[in-house]
Amino acid sequence: MKQTTLEPGLLQFLRLYVALAALVMPILWRLYSPLLGSGMSLLQFVQPTFSVLLFLVFYTSFPWWQQKMGRAFLPTALILLAAQAIFGNYLILQGLVSPAQQQLALLTFMLRLWVTFQVLVMFVAWQYDLFWTFVSSITLCLLDAVLAFPFMSASGPFYSVYVMIVTARLLSVTAVGLGLAWLMKRQREHRAALAEANRKLTLYAATTEQLAVSQERNRMARELHDTLAHSLSGVIVQLEAAEALWDVNLAGARKMVEQVHQSARSGLTEVRRALNSLRASSLEDLGLALAISDLAESVAARTDMQLNLEVADHIENIPPEVEQCMYRVAQEALANVARHSKATSLHVSLARPDGHLILSIQDDGQGFDSNNVDNTRYGLKGLRERAEMIGGTLNIETKLHHGTTVQFAVPLLEVGT
């Protein structure tokens, strides 16, 4: 049998109610003693219903019953509770109460059942929808009213009280039950919405992680292109030249092989430098301004270029993602200058005018024709990808034999300074 998941906390409160209903029987016997007569013992009073309550204590305490009964577990418990409360009262009323006291005892029993019905309908509203809450409240109240009617004389002094109790109890039990059922419905809707939001958040987190991995792979591809790929392509060209010279000019071929060794060593050094620079330790240690200054001075010294450096002294409160991206753009642009430009002078500036952070790198090298550059080349593509990641603007101005200017601008207000 298929099992229905009970609402959180419902089973614990059901167990508590059953235990209290069993424990309160001696107290009720004391309260009803004036109406029941001095000859009724406690055992006679509890006998019609106590066995049902005792069974319900075991029924609600052991998970085996819930697994065995499935969807019928909660309805069975509620029906047994209602039956022992209603029919137990009328067994006592008919067999143990004198006719003279029956109408007064009946009214006290109906008042006690008011509380019982309210609790049972609340359990229904806790687990089920508005329809079943309405049906259960009407059924319980009308069933008790019908069973009580034969004991109540229409001309008796208590008939008007009977009518008021029946009417007020029906309205009260139904209204409270429907109100709780509506609240539980809203809670289930909010719980479902929260679960859906959690599912979307989990999906978003997984997508973000995949995007971060993809971006890191692209970054590694750019770094390896600027180091290892260039070195290996140079080695291959030199080896092909040495192979061509080997049979006709052995001395030239040997010299070419020596150059290959030197290129390989140089490439290895560049790869190690690139791997070390992936951590951007200089950025962490020095800050953005000093890190870019140090990077520009290193490139100028290595390529014997004249350096004109204009970097603001105090550039602070920059978001970490902007600092990283700005440093990587400077690193990649300066690497391109060192490898391809054949420039004699280099101008690097970093400024923060009007809520923008602007990096400018200008050389007087050979430049290139931007119209004839393949957009899939990693050098320029890497610069553009870095700019797009943080909403920056990358502008490259170049002309053959007239140098190149790379300008990267980031609107700081848009990235959350």
C-alpha positions, 0 to 999 in steps of 0.5 A, a space after each residue: 500500500 502506498 504510504 502518504 508522507 505526514 506533515 511535519 509535526 503532525 504525528 508527534 501531536 497525534 501521539 500526545 493527544 491520544 496519550 492525554 485522552 487516555 490520562 484524562 479519563 480518571 479526571 472526567 470520571 471525577 467531574 461526571 460523578 454527580 451525574 452518574 451516581 455514586 455506584 459507578 466505579 472508574 472501571 465502569 466509566 472507562 470500559 467503553 472507550 479506554 481499550 480503543 485509546 490504549 490501542 491507539 497509543 500503540 498504533 501511533 507509537 510504532 512505525 510498523 503500523 504507518 508502513 502497513 496501513 499506508 494512506 489509511 494510517 491517519 484516517 483510521 486513527 482519526 475515525 477511531 478517536 471520533 468513534 470512541 469519543 462519540 459512541 463511548 459517551 452514548 454508551 455511558 449515557 444510555 446504560 449508566 445515567 439515570 433518566 432524570 439526569 440524561 439531558 443535563 449529562 448529554 449537554 456536558 458530553 456535547 460540550 466536551 465533544 466540542 473540544 474533541 471535534 475541534 482537535 480532530 478537524 484540526 488534524 484533518 486540516 493539517 494534513 488534507 485540503 479544504 474539502 476534506 476539512 469541511 466534510 469532516 467538520 460537518 459530519 462529526 457535528 451533525 452525527 453527534 447532533 443526530 445521536 443526541 436528539 432522541 435524548 432531548 425533549 423538544 418541550 424540555 428546559 434544555 432544548 434551546 441550550 441543545 440547539 445553541 450548542 449544535 449551531 455554535 459548535 458546527 460554525 466554530 469547528 468548521 470555521 477554525 478548521 477551514 482557517 487552518 486548512 487555508 493556512 496549511 495550503 499557503 504553507 505548502 505553496 510556499 514550501 513548494 516555491 522554496 523547493 523550486 527556488 532551491 532547485 534553480 539555485 542549485 542549477 545556477 550554482 552548477 552552471 556558474 561553476 561550469 562557466 568558471 571552469 570554461 573561463 579558466 580553461 580559456 585563460 590557460 589556453 591564452 597563456 599557453 599560446 603566448 608561451 609554449 605554442 610560440 616556443 614550440 613553433 619556433 623550434 619546429 621551424 628551426 629544426 626543419 631548416 636544420 634538416 634541409 641544411 644537413 646534407 648540403 651544409 653540415 656546419 650551418 645545420 649544426 649551428 642551427 641545432 645549437 640555436 634550436 637548443 637555445 630556443 628550447 631553453 628560452 621557451 622552457 624559461 618562458 613557460 616557467 615564468 608564465 606558470 608562475 605568473 598565473 598566480 599573479 603574485 606580484 598583483 597580490 604583493 604590490 597592488 595594481 599600480 605597482 604590479 603594472 609598473 613592475 611588469 612594464 619595466 620588466 618588458 622594457 628591460 628585456 626588449 631594450 625599449 625606452 619606457 615612458 610610464 605614467 601610473 597614478 600613485 594611489 589607485 585603491 578600492 578596486 574590486 578584486 575581479 577588476 584588478 585581476 582582469 586589468 593586470 592580465 590585459 596589461 600582461 597579455 598586451 605587453 607580451 604581444 608588444 615584446 614578441 611582435 611589435 619590434 618597437 623601440 619605445 613604449 608608453 604605459 599609463 594607468 589612471 582613474 578619471 571620472 569613475 573609470 579605470 583606464 589602462 593605455 599601452 602604446 608602442 611605436 612598432 611595426 603595427 598590423 592591419 586589423 582588417 586582415 587579422 583572423 578573429 580566432 587568433 588567441 592574442 586579440 581574442 584573449 584581450 577581448 574576452 577578458 574585457 567582456 567578462 567584467 563589462 569593460 571596453 577594449 579599443 585597439 588602434 593600429 596601422 602598419 609601420 605606425 605602432 599600436 595603441 591598446 586602451 582598456 577602460 572599466 566603468 567602476 560603478 557598474 562593477 560594484 566599487 
